[in-house]
Amino acid sequence: MTQKPPHKAANPEHLTAALRNSGLHLDVRVSDVVVESSHTTVLSEITRLRPIYVGEASGAPRTIMLKTGRPDRLGDANWDAGRQEVAFYNEVAAAKPDQMLGCLEAAWDADTRAWHLLLEDLTDTHVIATAWPLPPTMEQCESIVRARARFHAAWWDEPRLGNSVGSWQDNATMSANLKRFEETLSVFTDRFGDLLPLERRDLYRRVIDGGLPLHTHYRSHRNMTVIQGDSHVWNNFLPRDGGDDVRIFDWDCWRVDVAADDLAYMLALHWYPDRRRRMEQPLLDCYHATLLESGVEDYDRAALAEDYRLAVLWQATTPIGQAMSNIPPVIWWNNLERIFLAVDDLNCRELLD
């Protein structure tokens, strides 16, 4: 049974304005809105809306996705994901919309921290490859990696990076981030200390003490791009017909950074050793070949390998932040175990010597 949408962004007047402001549907008018489905994710609520139009509405979307923050996250000063994703659709997607969901409206309220997105609905044409946490096939992973490479290439060393799109971190900011991680790690250790043997604590200590020199590539501001930051395989819509129209979604952690960080997040953080060892290098080869095909120059396969190892090392910090952001243990605990297995496989500790 359908229900009326509770969010103000889904009322008929607001949807009418959003459709007209998009410039694509200047003459439509929405008289009513029906909720076709709704579900909650770890950090947001997703509602599928069916607008009821008055008169002729040829070309207007049959359904629209409304994404909002979870009510229990509103007012959380430590969680700015909504603002980040709104900024992405207004700054990045608006400039180069390929391989993303079309966005009718992206809004964030600085006073209440409430936010919402009105997004293209691809339910009828696209699908997420598998149910989390099952990994996709190699063919599906190649499609995802190629899509990510094309997106990265579109922003590779783009002049707007760090200016009108995203921002660069200076040494003071990087030092502050390391200090913040040190404090987060202390809280984590107090709560879950038995999960961190001495060799893992030692690695974190070395990252905190020697983290700034690890940012040499970043500080060069070369071979940089826009990364998703939450680049697991389930944040991609694959076309049902098996075509090449892969769409990337969930941009609440985007930033300007080294491209390999997205790959380390996708492969090293989320895959157990057997699968990663079999598929990691072929997928990195696929990614690099697509970068070159998409116009990226002066970035060889050895440079990608070096960046990837360093990105895997940095990803060891991710599960700590997830745990302290109230991400469920079923996510951060498995990520913690998998990433340390990858750190060992790739001899990432030697990067700290």
Buried (B, 14 or more C-beta within 10 A) or exposed (E): EEEEBEBEBBBBEBBBBBBBEBEEBEEBBBEBBBBBEBEEEEBBBBBBBBBEBEEEBEEBBEBBBBBBBBEEBBEBEEBBBBBBBBBBBBBBBEBBEEBBBBBBBBBBEEEEBBBBBBBBBBEEEBEBBBEEEEBBEBEBBBBBBBBBBBBBBBBBBBEBBBEEBBEBBEEEEBEEEBEEBBEBBEEBBEEBEEBBEEEBEEBBEBBBEEBEEBBEBBBEEEBBBBBBBBBBBBBBBBBEEEEEBBBBBBBBBBBBBBBBBBBBBBBBBBBEBEBBEEBBEEBBBBBBBBBBEBEBEEBEBEBBBBBBBBBBBBBBBBBBBBBBBBBEEEBBBBBBEBBBBBBEBBEBBEBBE
